[in-house]
Amino acid sequence: MKKRIHIIFVIFLGINLSSCEKELVDFTEVTNPELSESSIIGQPNSAQSWLYGVERQMAELSNEYVTISEIASDNYENTQTFYNQLLDNLNIDFQDADMSQLHFDIAKLREMALFGLNRVAPNDINSSNNTLAEFNFYKGISHLLAGEYFSFLPAEANGVPLSSEENLNLAIESFNTALSLSNSASYHMAIARANYSLGNKAEAVTAAQDALNLDATLLMEVAYDQSNGPSNTMEAALYGRGTFDDLQPLPSLDFLDPKYSFLSNDIDQPLYFLKAEEAHLIIAEAQLSDNDLPAAQTTLKNLLTLINSRDTRTIDDTVEGRDQDHPGSRPDNSSIVVKYEGDIDFKTGLVIDRSTTVTVPVVSGTSVTDVDIDALASIDEALELLFLVRQEVFIAEGRRVIDLGIKYVIHETELLLNPNIDENNPGLTRVIPPFIDSIKAELDDFTYDAGTGTVIIKHNLNKILVQNKTSNLVLPFN
């Protein structure tokens, strides 16, 4: 009997997690007067209240895609956590519950934004253009994330799966609508990000420059609530769980960890979802694709100035043992030097000593210096450095897998319930570039000699990306 109840519950849950998620904001069947449609529609300031709910859903969504995507990338190794156990080796499975949850959260954000636009705002006398712009913006974000993380995903309940390109174009459409209502640097930056993924170089550069012109230090945050939730899942994984040593960074990124740490009993550290750094990165990559190395060097130096102006935080990280149950297995002090296999020179300062307090960037950080930029002698060298900076700037933000050309899959629930999806749909097949797929089990691999204090990282993925820059899966401007 227990088994049967469990199966019925799973079927019910699956139905509610399918793309029929519109029912989550359909109040017609609700009998609780505190949750009825009339308790929202037509109420003064209801649009702003609904927007708070949309922002909360953005936090839930960010928790989902950031955590699993950091595990899937070379940024972090999942050493012993209750988080996704499959993605460290890029085992992207259409039965993985995280695929379902990510799709569900993207769809829920979209439907909540649409409900705000179509039902709440038109009936709120206090609704403003700024609020309408935000609803359009978050609708665009749902399409942006669908296009960045999935090769195909429906854009409506029980809809035909749209390609990544189609979802990204829908994102731009929504961002432009938001921009027509309110001139925000965040909207320009979102347009730049979507156009970058599409390889629309001129449009991406224009939007990136527009964002910088409006706000040269742009930061748009996803806020978290430590006391009432949702709290920041990555903060829990990187810092809050302390001696569990959950997600361990690649040694070359050790100096950037943990990006998130405890703030207070009320507020958890935010995720910076859009930031001015990305505008500089887009512009520099466009300049390199035009073979203008000097211009790109200038842009990269401007980027370093911005990065070096960002906040840092000094925290007590003495409980971080790094090597958990295998003493000596991971580097843990500042005397250690690091290089990639095949390189000649070791780098210092990438691993930091955690026997005392540590100071780490909380917005962006990098190991690159002006001297490194001045030394660039070729376009490919500059591209490799640029993608290293992208990796460092976006660590713990879930962005690395996008740069690696990896796409997730439509979940089995959608296959079973959506009449527009059958077993031959390409969205059910993971996308991993062959030059990544061939080494997917080694993305986090390194050798550490505690006696000599040296670390050799097996694969320089930034170099591999540049070597394969003509692939249509990576480096969109090339």
C-alpha positions in Angstrom: 0.0 0.0 0.0 2.8 2.4 0.8 4.3 1.9 -2.6 1.1 2.6 -4.4 0.5 5.8 -2.4 4.1 6.9 -3.2 3.5 6.3 -6.9 0.3 8.2 -6.9 2.1 11.1 -5.1 4.9 11.1 -7.6 2.5 11.1 -10.6 0.6 14.0 -9.0 3.9 15.8 -8.3 5.0 15.2 -11.9 1.9 16.6 -13.3 2.3 19.8 -11.2 5.9 20.1 -12.2 5.3 19.8 -15.9 4.9 22.7 -18.3 1.3 22.9 -17.1 2.7 25.3 -14.4 0.1 27.9 -15.2 -2.1 26.2 -12.6 0.3 27.5 -10.0 -1.1 31.0 -10.5 -4.7 30.0 -11.4 -6.7 31.1 -8.4 -10.1 29.9 -9.7 -10.0 26.7 -7.6 -8.7 28.3 -4.4 -11.2 28.5 -1.6 -8.9 30.1 1.0 -10.0 33.8 1.0 -6.5 34.9 1.9 -5.2 33.3 -1.3 -8.1 34.0 -3.7 -7.7 35.9 -7.0 -9.8 38.7 -5.5 -7.3 39.1 -2.7 -4.7 40.2 -5.3 -6.6 41.5 -8.4 -7.8 45.1 -8.0 -6.1 45.7 -4.7 -4.1 49.0 -4.4 -0.3 48.4 -4.8 -1.0 44.8 -5.8 1.4 45.0 -8.8 4.3 46.0 -6.5 3.4 43.2 -4.1 3.3 40.7 -6.9 6.6 41.9 -8.2 8.1 41.0 -4.8 6.8 37.5 -5.4 8.4 37.5 -8.8 11.7 38.5 -7.3 11.4 35.8 -4.7 10.9 33.3 -7.5 14.1 34.6 -9.2 15.9 33.7 -6.0 14.5 30.2 -6.0 15.5 29.8 -9.7 19.0 31.1 -9.1 19.5 28.6 -6.3 18.7 25.9 -8.7 20.7 26.7 -11.8 23.8 28.2 -10.0 24.4 25.2 -7.7 24.1 22.4 -10.3 25.9 24.4 -13.0 28.9 25.1 -10.7 29.1 21.3 -10.0 28.9 20.6 -13.8 31.7 23.0 -14.6 35.4 22.8 -13.8 35.0 25.5 -11.1 34.0 23.1 -8.3 34.2 19.4 -7.5 31.4 17.9 -5.6 33.4 16.0 -3.0 30.7 14.8 -0.5 27.4 16.7 -0.7 23.7 16.1 -0.9 23.7 18.2 -4.0 23.6 16.8 -7.5 25.7 13.6 -7.7 25.6 13.2 -11.4 26.8 16.5 -13.0 30.4 16.5 -11.8 31.2 14.1 -14.7 28.6 15.8 -17.0 26.2 12.9 -16.7 23.2 15.0 -17.9 20.2 12.7 -17.6 16.7 13.5 -18.6 15.5 11.7 -15.5 17.6 13.9 -13.2 15.2 15.7 -10.8 17.3 18.8 -11.1 16.5 19.1 -14.8 12.9 19.0 -13.9 13.2 21.5 -11.1 15.2 23.9 -13.3 12.7 23.8 -16.1 9.9 24.2 -13.5 11.5 27.2 -11.9 12.1 28.9 -15.3 8.5 28.3 -16.3 7.2 29.5 -13.0 9.1 32.8 -13.3 7.7 33.3 -16.8 4.1 32.6 -15.7 4.4 34.8 -12.6 5.7 37.7 -14.8 2.9 37.1 -17.3 0.3 37.1 -14.5 1.6 40.4 -13.3 1.4 41.9 -16.8 -1.9 40.5 -17.8 -4.0 40.4 -14.6 -2.4 42.2 -11.7 -1.0 45.4 -13.2 -4.0 46.3 -15.4 -6.2 46.3 -12.3 -4.0 48.2 -10.0 -4.5 52.0 -10.1 -1.0 52.5 -8.6 0.8 50.3 -11.2 3.6 52.2 -12.9 5.7 51.9 -16.0 8.6 50.9 -13.8 6.6 48.0 -12.5 5.5 46.9 -15.9 9.1 47.2 -17.1 10.2 44.8 -14.3 7.5 42.3 -15.2 8.7 42.3 -18.8 12.3 42.1 -17.6 11.7 39.0 -15.6 9.7 37.4 -18.4 12.8 38.1 -20.5 15.0 36.5 -17.9 13.0 33.3 -18.0 13.6 33.1 -21.8 17.2 34.1 -21.4 17.9 31.3 -19.0 15.9 28.8 -21.1 18.1 29.8 -24.1 21.4 29.7 -22.2 20.9 26.4 -20.4 18.8 24.3 -22.7 19.1 23.5 -26.4 15.3 23.3 -26.5 12.6 24.3 -24.0 8.9 25.3 -24.4 8.0 28.9 -23.9 4.5 28.2 -22.8 2.5 25.5 -21.0 2.4 22.3 -23.1 4.1 24.3 -25.9 6.3 23.2 -28.7 10.0 23.2 -27.5 11.7 26.3 -28.9 15.4 26.3 -29.8 17.9 28.1 -27.7 18.0 30.8 -30.4 14.3 31.2 -30.4 14.2 31.6 -26.6 17.0 34.1 -26.7 15.2 36.2 -29.3 12.1 36.1 -27.1 14.3 37.3 -24.2 15.5 40.3 -26.3 11.9 41.1 -27.3 10.9 41.3 -23.6 14.0 43.3 -22.6 13.3 45.8 -25.4 9.7 46.1 -24.1 11.0 46.8 -20.6 13.4 49.3 -22.0 10.6 51.2 -23.8 9.0 51.7 -20.4 12.1 52.5 -18.3 15.7 53.2 -19.4 17.6 50.9 -17.1 21.3 49.8 -17.4 20.2 46.3 -16.3 17.9 46.0 -19.3 20.7 47.1 -21.7 23.0 44.6 -20.0 20.5 41.8 -20.3 20.1 42.6 -24.1 23.8 42.5 -24.4 24.0 39.2 -22.7 21.3 37.6 -24.9 22.8 39.0 -28.1 26.2 37.7 -27.0 24.9 34.2 -26.7 23.4 34.6 -30.2 26.6 35.8 -31.7 25.1 39.1 -32.6 28.3 41.1 -32.2 27.3 44.6 -33.2 24.0 44.4 -31.1 25.8 43.0 -28.1 28.5 45.7 -28.1 26.0 48.5 -28.5 23.9 47.3 -25.6 27.0 46.7 -23.5 28.2 50.2 -24.1 24.8 51.6 -23.4 24.8 49.8 -20.1 28.1 51.2 -19.1 27.1 54.7 -20.2 24.1 54.6 -17.9 25.9 52.9 -15.0 29.7 52.1 -15.2 29.5 50.1 -11.9 26.3 48.3 -12.6 25.3 45.6 -10.1 21.9 43.9 -10.2 21.5 41.5 -7.3 19.3 38.5 -6.6 18.4 39.0 -2.9 18.1 36.2 -0.4 16.3 36.1 3.0 18.2 34.2 5.6 15.4 34.1 8.2 12.3 33.4 6.0 13.9 32.0 2.8 14.9 31.4 0.3 18.5 31.6 1.6 21.5 31.4 -0.7 22.2 27.7 -1.5 25.7 28.4 -2.7 26.5 30.2 0.5 25.4 27.1 2.4 27.5 24.8 0.1 30.7 27.0 0.1 30.7 28.3 3.6 27.7 27.6 5.8 28.3 23.9 6.1 31.9 24.5 7.3 33.8 21.3 7.9 31.8 19.3 5.5 34.1 20.6 2.7 31.2 20.3 0.3 32.2 22.0 -3.0 35.9 22.3 -3.5 37.3 24.8 -6.0 39.8 24.1 -8.7 43.2 25.1 -7.0 43.7 27.9 -9.5 40.5 29.4 -8.3 41.1 28.9 -4.5 41.7 32.6 -3.9 38.2 33.4 -5.0 36.5 31.0 -2.6 34.1 31.3 -0.8 32.4 34.1 -2.8 29.4 33.9 -0.4 29.6 33.8 3.4 27.3 34.5 6.4 26.0 38.1 6.6 23.3 38.1 9.3 20.4 36.1 10.7 18.1 38.2 8.4 19.9 38.7 5.1 21.9 36.2 3.1 24.6 37.3 0.7 23.2 38.2 -2.7 24.0 36.8 -6.1 25.0 39.6 -8.6 23.2 38.5 -11.7 24.1 41.3 -14.0 27.2 43.4 -13.6 29.3 45.9 -15.6 32.2 43.5 -15.8 30.3 41.6 -18.4 29.9 44.6 -20.6 33.7 45.0 -20.8 34.2 41.3 -21.5 31.8 41.5 -24.4 33.4 44.5 -25.9 36.9 43.1 -25.5 35.9 39.8 -27.1 34.3 41.7 -30.0 37.5 43.7 -30.5 39.6 40.5 -30.5 37.3 39.0 -33.1 38.0 42.1 -35.2 41.8 41.4 -34.7 42.2 44.6 -32.7 44.5 43.5 -30.0 45.5 47.0 -28.7 41.9 48.1 -28.3 41.1 44.8 -26.5 44.1 45.4 -24.1 42.8 48.8 -23.2 39.3 47.4 -22.6 40.7 44.6 -20.4 42.7 47.1 -18.4 39.5 49.1 -17.8 37.9 45.9 -16.7 40.7 45.3 -14.2 40.2 48.8 -12.8 36.6 48.0 -12.2 37.3 44.5 -10.7 39.9 45.9 -8.3 37.4 48.5 -7.1 34.8 45.9 -6.0 34.1 44.9 -2.5 36.0 42.2 -0.6 35.1 40.6 2.7 37.4 39.3 5.4 36.0 36.2 7.0 37.0 33.4 9.4 37.5 30.3 7.3 39.6 28.3 9.6 37.2 25.4 9.7 37.8 24.9 6.0 40.0 21.9 5.9 40.2 21.5 2.1 41.3 17.9 2.3 38.4 16.5 4.4 38.9 12.7 4.9 42.2 12.6 2.9 44.9 14.7 4.5 47.3 16.2 2.0 45.0 15.6 -0.9 44.2 19.2 -1.6 46.4 22.4 -1.5 45.7 24.5 1.6 48.4 27.2 2.1 49.8 30.3 0.3 53.2 28.8 -0.3 51.7 26.4 -3.0 52.3 27.1 -6.7 50.0 26.2 -9.5 50.3 25.6 -13.2 48.5 23.8 -16.1 49.9 20.6 -17.4 52.3 21.4 -20.3 53.0 25.0 -19.2 56.4 26.1 -18.1 55.8 28.6 -15.4 54.1 28.1 -12.1 51.8 30.9 -10.6 51.9 32.0 -7.0 49.1 33.5 -4.9 46.3 31.3 -6.3 46.0 29.2 -3.1 45.5 31.1 0.1 46.3 30.2 3.7 43.1 29.4 5.7 44.7 29.0 9.1 43.7 32.6 9.8 41.0 34.9 8.4 40.9 35.3 4.6 39.9 38.2 2.4 38.0 37.2 -0.7 36.1 39.1 -3.5 32.4 39.1 -3.1 31.5 40.6 -6.5 34.4 39.9 -8.9 38.1 39.0 -8.6 40.9 38.0 -10.9 44.4 36.7 -10.9 45.2 38.7 -14.1 47.3 41.9 -13.9 48.1 44.8 -16.2 51.5 43.2 -16.8 49.7 40.0 -18.1 47.7 42.1 -20.4 50.7 44.1 -21.7 52.5 40.8 -22.4 49.8 39.5 -24.8 51.3 38.9 -28.2 48.5 37.3 -30.2 44.7 37.2 -30.5 44.6 33.6 -29.2 46.7 34.5 -26.2 44.3 37.4 -25.4 41.2 35.2 -25.9 42.6 32.6 -23.5 43.3 35.3 -20.9 39.8 36.8 -21.5 38.1 33.5 -20.8 40.2 33.0 -17.7 38.9 36.4 -16.5 35.3 35.4 -17.4 35.8 32.2 -15.4 37.2 34.1 -12.4 34.6 36.9 -12.5 31.6 34.6 -12.8 32.7 31.9 -10.4 29.9 30.6 -8.2 27.3 32.3 -10.5 26.5 29.3 -12.7 27.9 30.9 -15.9 30.9 28.7 -16.7 28.9 25.8 -18.3 27.5 28.3 -20.8 31.0 29.3 -21.9 31.9 25.6 -22.2 29.0 25.1 -24.6 27.1 22.7 -22.4 23.3 22.5 -22.6 20.9 20.6 -20.3 18.0 18.4 -21.3 14.2 18.5 -21.2 13.0 16.3 -18.3 11.2 13.0 -18.6 8.1 14.6 -17.0 7.7 16.9 -20.0 8.1 14.0 -22.4 5.4 12.1 -20.6 2.9 15.0 -20.3 3.5 17.4 -23.2 1.9 16.2 -26.5 4.4 18.3 -28.5 7.4 16.3 -27.3 8.2 12.7 -28.3 11.3 10.5 -27.8 12.9 11.9 -30.9 12.9 15.5 -29.7 16.5 16.9 -29.8 15.9 18.6 -26.5 16.1 15.3 -24.8 19.7 14.9 -25.8 22.4 16.7 -23.9 24.8 19.1 -25.8 28.4 18.8 -24.9 31.1 19.9 -27.4 33.2 16.9 -28.4 36.4 18.6 -27.1 34.8 18.8 -23.7 33.0 15.4 -23.9 36.2 13.6 -24.5 37.6 14.8 -21.1 34.4 15.2 -19.1 35.5 12.9 -16.3 38.7 15.0 -15.9 37.5 18.5 -15.8 38.4 18.9 -12.1 41.6 16.8 -12.2 44.9 17.9 -10.8 47.9 16.4 -9.1 49.2 17.8 -5.8 52.6 17.2 -4.4 52.4 18.4 -0.8 56.2 17.8 -0.4 57.2 20.2 -3.1 54.1 22.4 -2.7 53.1 22.2 -6.4 49.8 21.7 -8.2 49.5 20.7 -11.8 46.0 21.1 -13.3 45.4 18.5 -16.0 43.4 20.6 -18.5 43.5 24.2 -19.3 39.9 24.5 -20.5 40.3 28.2 -21.5 43.1 27.2 -23.9 40.9 24.3 -25.2 38.1 26.7 -25.9 40.3 29.0 -27.9 41.8 26.1 -29.8 38.2 25.2 -30.8 36.9 28.8 -31.3 35.5 28.0 -34.7 33.0 25.6 -33.2 29.4 26.9 -33.2 29.1 25.8 -29.6 31.6 28.2 -28.0 33.1 31.7 -28.4 30.0 33.1 -30.2 31.9 36.0 -31.9 34.4 33.7 -33.6 
